[in-house]
């Protein structure tokens, strides 16, 4: 009897073991489709955002170079750029609902690539072929590396998917890995903020690291809000959970403070440095936050993780080369106001500024460098001899300086 029942026992145990083996992150073809949809939405969004920002910049430059008295918000070009900007932001926002956070965040390199290509196509200066290649060789190499890195990110990105329901987000929020990560991030943020505010540590790494720490919370909350909206649109309402509104408030607050620190950094440093260093720091911290909160790399093998890290490094190098090749804007004041110079009297009438002489030598107005002029043109120095009263037989000086008393 025992021998006859043993095959039946084995047959009854097989269905219990098969479901555990069938659930693998790489066997579900629909998960790859979701990754592709999210990646395409992110690429489309960043591309449209880059075009929109360049359109708005073109609108400002065109108004500044013309005598058009209209404001910038009254031009069709600026409104077209604003419409494309909103469209691109919606595309990036919706991409977080389909693909893992660690895959979407590094794809912001697409905006840097698009800006570099737009700058090369619409350049106004005329270059010879050799000079053009030598001038933009770093941009070409950087664009190629960034494209290769983006391909590796999409191919070997994390493939973990779960529905963004209120229960799942609450469970991730109170998990001990994320609580430990939040504790470390809060401590680092407070220390950096203390050195930045109290010790005046206005280093670019300090400011952009503050931006990156805030940005990591922004993308975590964006994915939660976007995912819950998509699940609600599919029929399972999630907007009645308090966690949705908590994430929404955190998303808005961190985005505002992030923009504040970015504005402060733009006043102190060049935009190319902010773009390269900010992209590297923000992507690294955001991937760490996504891997801790959403467990993006759970179930991934070592090969996929290593190739994903290699794609990030190649994208980092490409963005660095692209931003390094940008021209730095050197401010030049064509007119110098003499009363603005310390220790100088007002030498012009009715506030009319003195126009500098644009010569090879460094000179402003009448302040000429006379070192190379012939001696015949140099003015002679005359001795100053004060008038001596009561002295006879003294020859008259070339000229005299008369001293007047207050009574006179």
Backbone torsions as a table, in degrees:
resi	resn	phi	psi	omega
1	UNK	NA	-40.5	179.6
2	UNK	-67.9	-37.1	178.8
3	UNK	-69.0	-33.0	178.7
4	UNK	-74.5	-26.1	-179.1
5	UNK	-86.9	-16.0	-176.7
6	UNK	-65.2	-40.1	176.5
7	UNK	-63.5	-35.7	178.8
8	UNK	-66.7	-37.0	177.0
9	UNK	-64.6	-39.1	179.2
10	UNK	-67.2	-38.4	179.0
11	UNK	-67.8	-30.7	178.8
12	UNK	-76.8	-23.7	179.7
13	UNK	-83.4	-20.2	-177.5
14	UNK	-65.4	-45.6	179.4
15	UNK	-63.0	-26.0	178.2
16	UNK	-71.9	-27.7	-176.7
17	UNK	-91.0	-23.6	-175.6
18	UNK	-68.7	-37.3	-178.9
19	UNK	-63.5	-33.7	-179.7
20	UNK	-66.9	-30.5	-179.2
21	UNK	-82.1	-29.7	-174.1
22	UNK	-76.1	-22.6	-178.8
23	UNK	-83.4	95.4	177.3
24	UNK	-129.2	142.1	-176.4
25	UNK	-68.2	-20.2	-174.5
26	UNK	-103.3	-0.6	179.7
27	UNK	-94.1	-14.4	-179.5
28	UNK	-87.2	113.6	-178.4
29	UNK	-71.1	-25.8	-179.2
30	UNK	-68.6	-29.0	178.5
31	UNK	-65.9	-37.3	175.1
32	UNK	-64.5	-38.1	178.3
33	UNK	-64.1	-40.0	176.7
34	UNK	-64.0	-40.9	176.6
35	UNK	-60.7	-41.8	-179.1
36	UNK	-66.9	-41.3	178.7
37	UNK	-63.3	-45.9	179.5
38	UNK	-63.6	-40.7	179.4
39	UNK	-66.1	-41.6	178.7
40	UNK	-66.0	-38.1	176.7
41	UNK	-64.5	-41.0	179.5
42	UNK	-66.6	-42.6	178.9
43	UNK	-64.0	-43.9	178.0
44	UNK	-61.8	-43.9	-178.9
45	UNK	-63.2	-46.3	-179.6
46	UNK	-67.9	-34.6	177.3
47	UNK	-65.6	-44.6	179.9
48	UNK	-67.5	-36.9	177.9
49	UNK	-63.2	-41.1	178.5
50	UNK	-63.7	-43.2	177.6
51	UNK	-63.5	-40.2	-179.2
52	UNK	-64.6	-44.1	179.9
53	UNK	-65.1	-37.4	177.6
54	UNK	-69.1	-34.3	176.0
55	UNK	-65.3	-43.7	178.3
56	UNK	-66.1	-37.4	176.3
57	UNK	-65.2	-39.7	176.9
58	UNK	-63.1	-36.6	178.3
59	UNK	-64.8	-42.2	178.6
60	UNK	-65.9	-42.7	-178.8
61	UNK	-66.6	-38.1	-179.5
62	UNK	-66.7	-39.0	178.0
63	UNK	-70.8	-35.5	179.7
64	UNK	-68.8	-29.7	-177.8
65	UNK	-92.7	3.6	179.7
66	UNK	-124.2	175.4	178.9
67	UNK	-98.0	23.0	-179.5
68	UNK	-74.2	119.3	-177.4
69	UNK	-79.2	-1.8	-177.2
70	UNK	-69.6	152.8	173.5
71	UNK	-78.8	163.2	-175.4
72	UNK	-66.1	-32.5	-177.9
73	UNK	-78.3	2.0	176.0
74	UNK	-102.8	8.3	179.6
75	UNK	-102.5	148.3	179.9
76	UNK	-69.5	-31.1	-179.0
77	UNK	-64.9	-42.5	-179.3
78	UNK	-66.3	-41.5	178.9
79	UNK	-67.8	-33.9	174.8
80	UNK	-65.0	-41.4	176.1
81	UNK	-64.0	-38.3	178.1
82	UNK	-65.9	-39.8	177.9
83	UNK	-63.5	-44.4	178.3
84	UNK	-66.3	-33.1	178.1
85	UNK	-64.9	-43.9	177.4
86	UNK	-64.8	-40.0	178.4
87	UNK	-63.3	-42.4	178.5
88	UNK	-66.5	-39.8	178.4
89	UNK	-65.4	-36.2	176.1
90	UNK	-65.3	-38.0	177.7
91	UNK	-64.6	-43.2	178.2
92	UNK	-66.9	-40.8	179.9
93	UNK	-61.6	-44.0	-179.1
94	UNK	-72.4	-22.4	-180.0
95	UNK	-66.2	-29.4	179.5
96	UNK	-66.8	-21.3	-179.6
97	UNK	-77.7	-16.6	-175.9
98	UNK	-106.3	-44.3	-173.9
99	UNK	-108.6	159.2	177.2
100	UNK	-62.2	154.3	-177.4
101	UNK	-62.8	-39.8	-177.7
102	UNK	-66.5	-18.3	176.8
103	UNK	-88.5	-35.5	-174.6
104	UNK	-77.2	-39.3	-173.7
105	UNK	-60.4	-46.6	-178.9
106	UNK	-67.1	-15.9	-178.0
107	UNK	-73.4	-1.2	174.2
108	UNK	-67.2	-9.9	173.8
109	UNK	-64.3	-18.5	178.6
110	UNK	-62.0	-37.2	179.3
111	UNK	-65.5	-36.3	177.7
112	UNK	-68.1	-41.6	178.5
113	UNK	-63.4	-44.7	-179.0
114	UNK	-64.2	-40.0	178.8
115	UNK	-64.1	-39.2	178.6
116	UNK	-66.4	-42.1	179.9
117	UNK	-66.8	-41.6	177.9
118	UNK	-63.9	-39.1	178.0
119	UNK	-64.6	-35.4	179.2
120	UNK	-74.0	-38.8	-177.8
121	UNK	-69.6	-44.7	-175.5
122	UNK	-96.7	26.3	178.0
123	UNK	-69.7	141.3	-176.8
124	UNK	-95.5	-18.7	-179.8
125	UNK	-80.8	148.6	-180.0
126	UNK	-100.6	123.9	-178.5
127	UNK	-119.6	150.1	169.2
128	UNK	-74.5	157.8	-176.9
129	UNK	-56.7	-42.4	-179.4
130	UNK	-66.6	-44.1	179.2
131	UNK	-66.5	-35.9	179.5
132	UNK	-64.3	-45.3	179.7
133	UNK	-66.5	-40.1	-179.7
134	UNK	-69.4	-33.3	-178.8
135	UNK	-73.6	-35.7	-173.6
136	UNK	-114.3	21.5	179.3
137	UNK	-66.5	-37.0	178.7
138	UNK	-67.3	-36.2	178.0
139	UNK	-66.5	-41.4	178.5
140	UNK	-63.3	-45.8	179.7
141	UNK	-64.9	-42.3	179.2
142	UNK	-63.6	-41.3	177.2
143	UNK	-63.3	-41.6	178.2
144	UNK	-62.9	-44.6	178.9
145	UNK	-65.5	-39.6	179.6
146	UNK	-65.9	-36.7	177.9
147	UNK	-67.5	-41.9	177.3
148	UNK	-63.1	-43.4	177.7
149	UNK	-62.7	-38.3	177.7
150	UNK	-65.1	-39.0	177.9
151	UNK	-63.9	-41.8	178.5
152	UNK	-66.5	-36.3	178.8
153	UNK	-64.4	-42.6	-179.4
154	UNK	-70.4	-38.0	-175.9
155	UNK	-72.5	-44.2	-174.2
156	UNK	-109.8	22.0	178.7
157	UNK	-69.2	163.5	178.4
158	UNK	-63.1	147.5	-173.1
159	UNK	-121.8	29.2	-179.9
160	UNK	-91.6	131.4	-178.0
161	UNK	-135.5	137.6	170.9
162	UNK	-149.8	152.9	-179.2
163	UNK	-72.5	135.2	-178.5
164	UNK	-83.2	72.1	175.9
165	UNK	-92.1	165.2	-179.9
166	UNK	-62.5	-36.2	179.2
167	UNK	-66.8	-43.5	-179.3
168	UNK	-65.6	-41.4	-178.8
169	UNK	-68.0	-39.9	177.3
170	UNK	-64.8	-38.8	178.6
171	UNK	-64.9	-40.0	177.0
172	UNK	-69.2	-32.8	-175.8
173	UNK	-69.0	-32.2	-177.9
174	UNK	-100.5	9.3	178.6
175	UNK	-72.7	148.5	-175.0
176	UNK	-68.6	-31.5	176.4
177	UNK	-63.5	-40.0	-179.8
178	UNK	-73.2	-36.1	177.0
179	UNK	-63.7	-39.7	176.3
180	UNK	-66.2	-41.0	177.2
181	UNK	-63.0	-41.9	179.4
182	UNK	-64.8	-37.7	177.9
183	UNK	-63.0	-45.9	179.0
184	UNK	-64.8	-41.0	-179.1
185	UNK	-66.9	-39.2	178.9
186	UNK	-65.7	-40.1	178.9
187	UNK	-64.2	-45.8	179.6
188	UNK	-64.5	-40.7	-179.9
189	UNK	-64.0	-43.0	179.4
190	UNK	-65.5	-39.4	178.2
191	UNK	-65.5	-44.7	178.6
192	UNK	-64.4	-39.7	179.1
193	UNK	-66.6	-35.2	177.3
194	UNK	-65.4	-46.8	179.7
195	UNK	-67.0	-31.8	-178.8
196	UNK	-74.7	-40.8	-176.7
197	UNK	-87.1	-44.4	-173.6
198	UNK	-90.0	-38.6	-177.4
199	UNK	-97.1	1.4	179.8
200	UNK	54.9	42.1	177.5
201	UNK	-84.2	78.0	-175.6
202	UNK	-87.2	45.0	177.7
203	UNK	-80.3	148.5	-176.8
204	UNK	-66.0	-32.6	179.5
205	UNK	-68.1	-38.3	-179.8
206	UNK	-65.2	-46.9	-178.1
207	UNK	-65.9	-45.0	-177.4
208	UNK	-73.3	-24.4	174.0
209	UNK	-71.7	-34.6	171.5
210	UNK	-62.1	-41.9	177.1
211	UNK	-63.3	-40.8	-178.6
212	UNK	-66.9	-40.0	178.7
213	UNK	-65.2	-41.0	175.1
214	UNK	-68.2	-38.5	179.6
215	UNK	-64.6	-31.6	178.2
216	UNK	-64.7	-39.0	176.0
217	UNK	-70.8	-31.6	178.4
218	UNK	-63.7	-47.3	-177.7
219	UNK	-70.4	-32.3	176.4
220	UNK	-63.4	-45.3	179.5
221	UNK	-72.0	-33.1	177.6
222	UNK	-62.9	-43.3	179.0
223	UNK	-64.2	-39.0	179.0
224	UNK	-65.4	-46.1	-178.5
225	UNK	-66.3	-45.7	-179.6
226	UNK	-64.5	-41.6	179.8
227	UNK	-65.2	-40.5	179.4
228	UNK	-68.7	-32.8	176.7
229	UNK	-67.5	-41.8	179.5
230	UNK	-66.2	-41.5	177.5
231	UNK	-63.8	-37.1	177.2
232	UNK	-66.9	-36.9	177.6
233	UNK	-68.2	-25.2	178.4
234	UNK	-80.6	-4.6	175.8
235	UNK	119.4	-16.9	-180.0
236	UNK	-100.0	96.8	-173.8
237	UNK	-64.9	127.6	179.6
238	UNK	-121.2	-0.2	-175.7
239	UNK	-78.0	-6.8	178.7
240	UNK	-92.2	3.0	176.9
241	UNK	-86.3	135.8	177.9
242	UNK	-62.8	-26.7	-178.3
243	UNK	-64.5	-26.8	178.3
244	UNK	-63.9	-45.9	-178.1
245	UNK	-75.0	-29.2	173.8
246	UNK	-64.4	-45.2	177.9
247	UNK	-65.4	-36.4	179.6
248	UNK	-65.0	-43.9	178.9
249	UNK	-66.0	-42.2	178.3
250	UNK	-63.8	-37.5	178.9
251	UNK	-62.9	-45.9	-178.8
252	UNK	-68.1	-42.3	-177.4
253	UNK	-65.8	-47.0	-179.5
254	UNK	-66.9	-33.6	177.3
255	UNK	-66.3	-38.4	179.4
256	UNK	-67.0	-47.8	179.2
257	UNK	-66.0	-33.9	176.6
258	UNK	-64.0	-43.1	177.5
259	UNK	-64.9	-33.1	178.5
260	UNK	-65.1	-46.5	179.0
261	UNK	-67.6	-34.4	176.6
262	UNK	-65.0	-39.0	177.1
263	UNK	-64.4	-38.6	177.0
264	UNK	-67.0	-37.2	178.0
265	UNK	-68.6	-35.9	179.8
266	UNK	-68.1	-23.5	176.8
267	UNK	-78.0	-19.8	-175.7
268	UNK	-106.2	-28.2	-172.1
269	UNK	-131.7	166.6	-178.3
270	UNK	-73.7	149.6	-177.1
271	UNK	-65.9	-31.0	179.4
272	UNK	-67.1	-39.6	176.4
273	UNK	-65.8	-40.7	179.1
274	UNK	-64.1	-39.6	-178.7
275	UNK	-65.5	-45.3	-176.3
276	UNK	-74.1	-52.2	-178.0
277	UNK	-67.7	-39.8	179.1
278	UNK	-64.4	-38.1	178.5
279	UNK	-64.9	-43.1	-178.1
280	UNK	-65.8	-49.1	-178.0
281	UNK	-67.2	-45.3	-177.6
282	UNK	-64.5	-41.0	179.7
283	UNK	-66.3	-42.2	-179.3
284	UNK	-63.9	-47.2	-178.9
285	UNK	-68.5	-38.3	-179.4
286	UNK	-67.4	-39.3	177.2
287	UNK	-64.2	-39.9	177.1
288	UNK	-62.9	-42.0	178.6
289	UNK	-66.0	-41.2	178.5
290	UNK	-65.6	-39.2	178.6
291	UNK	-68.3	-27.2	-179.6
292	UNK	-85.3	-41.5	-175.6
293	UNK	-82.6	-53.3	-175.1
294	UNK	-94.8	-1.7	178.9
295	UNK	54.3	53.6	-174.3
296	UNK	-64.7	-34.5	-173.9
297	UNK	-98.5	16.4	176.8
298	UNK	-71.2	128.1	-179.3
299	UNK	84.7	-1.4	178.4
300	UNK	-81.9	144.1	177.6
301	UNK	-83.4	171.4	-173.9
302	UNK	-67.3	-35.0	-178.0
303	UNK	-63.4	-46.0	-179.4
304	UNK	-65.1	-38.6	179.7
305	UNK	-66.9	-42.1	179.6
306	UNK	-67.0	-41.2	178.8
307	UNK	-68.8	-33.9	175.7
308	UNK	-65.9	-42.4	177.2
309	UNK	-64.2	-37.9	176.8
310	UNK	-64.2	-40.5	176.5
311	UNK	-62.3	-38.8	176.5
312	UNK	-63.0	-43.9	-179.5
313	UNK	-64.4	-41.2	178.7
314	UNK	-66.0	-40.6	176.7
315	UNK	-64.5	-39.0	176.7
316	UNK	-59.7	-46.5	-179.5
317	UNK	-64.5	-39.6	178.5
318	UNK	-63.9	-44.1	178.4
319	UNK	-64.7	-38.1	178.8
320	UNK	-63.6	-41.5	179.7
321	UNK	-69.4	-37.0	179.6
322	UNK	-65.5	-47.7	-178.1
323	UNK	-72.6	-26.6	178.8
324	UNK	-69.5	-25.9	-176.5
325	UNK	-84.4	-6.4	-178.8
326	UNK	-72.5	146.9	177.2
327	UNK	-75.1	137.1	175.5
328	UNK	-85.4	134.0	-179.3
329	UNK	-77.3	119.2	178.3
330	UNK	-102.2	114.9	-178.6
331	UNK	-69.1	139.4	179.8
332	UNK	-135.6	126.9	179.1
333	UNK	-100.3	112.5	-177.7
334	UNK	-73.7	-18.3	-179.0
335	UNK	-127.6	139.2	-179.5
336	UNK	-115.8	125.8	176.4
337	UNK	-91.2	122.4	-174.9
338	UNK	-66.7	-30.3	-179.3
339	UNK	-76.5	-11.4	176.1
340	UNK	-81.3	-13.3	-179.8
341	UNK	-85.7	132.4	-178.4
342	UNK	-68.0	137.7	177.2
343	UNK	81.9	3.3	-179.0
344	UNK	-109.1	140.8	177.6
345	UNK	-82.0	163.7	178.9
346	UNK	-76.3	106.6	-175.1
347	UNK	-101.0	4.4	178.8
348	UNK	-119.9	161.4	-174.5
349	UNK	-102.3	133.4	174.1
350	UNK	61.2	35.0	174.7
351	UNK	70.6	15.7	179.4
352	UNK	-79.7	122.7	-176.2
353	UNK	-74.3	156.3	178.7
354	UNK	-87.1	126.6	-179.7
355	UNK	-84.7	130.9	-178.1
356	UNK	-74.8	154.8	173.3
357	UNK	-84.7	115.5	-178.3
358	UNK	-81.8	82.4	179.1
359	UNK	-116.6	-178.3	-179.4
360	UNK	-70.9	-33.8	-179.7
361	UNK	-79.8	156.9	179.7
362	UNK	-80.6	101.9	-176.2
363	UNK	-148.6	149.4	176.3
364	UNK	-128.3	118.4	178.1
365	UNK	62.2	-121.9	-179.6
366	UNK	-91.0	2.9	-179.8
367	UNK	-84.5	86.1	-176.6
368	UNK	-99.2	149.8	173.1
369	UNK	-89.9	108.7	-172.6
370	UNK	-99.0	21.5	-177.9
371	UNK	-68.3	-33.6	-176.5
372	UNK	-94.6	3.2	-178.8
373	UNK	-83.3	152.3	178.7
374	UNK	-64.5	156.7	-177.5
375	UNK	-68.6	-22.4	-177.9
376	UNK	-68.2	-23.0	-178.6
377	UNK	-95.7	-3.9	179.8
378	UNK	-80.0	138.4	-179.3
379	UNK	-69.8	140.3	179.2
380	UNK	-78.5	143.7	178.6
381	UNK	-93.0	130.4	-178.8
382	UNK	-105.3	137.3	179.2
383	UNK	-71.3	144.5	178.8
384	UNK	-101.6	115.6	-178.8
385	UNK	-122.0	122.7	179.1
386	UNK	-76.9	152.4	-178.6
387	UNK	-72.7	127.3	179.3
388	UNK	-103.8	120.0	-177.6
389	UNK	-87.7	142.4	175.5
390	UNK	81.6	7.5	-179.7
391	UNK	-104.0	133.5	179.4
392	UNK	-113.1	154.5	178.4
393	UNK	76.7	11.1	179.2
394	UNK	-98.1	126.9	179.7
395	UNK	-65.5	148.9	-178.2
396	UNK	-70.2	136.5	179.2
397	UNK	-72.1	164.6	176.9
398	UNK	-55.6	-41.7	173.7
399	UNK	-153.6	161.0	-175.1
400	UNK	-124.5	146.4	175.8
401	UNK	-106.8	116.1	-177.0
402	UNK	-91.4	132.3	178.9
403	UNK	-99.6	127.7	-179.6
404	UNK	-109.7	140.3	176.5
405	UNK	-85.5	168.0	179.5
406	UNK	-69.2	-27.8	179.2
407	UNK	-65.9	-36.1	178.8
408	UNK	-68.3	NA	NA
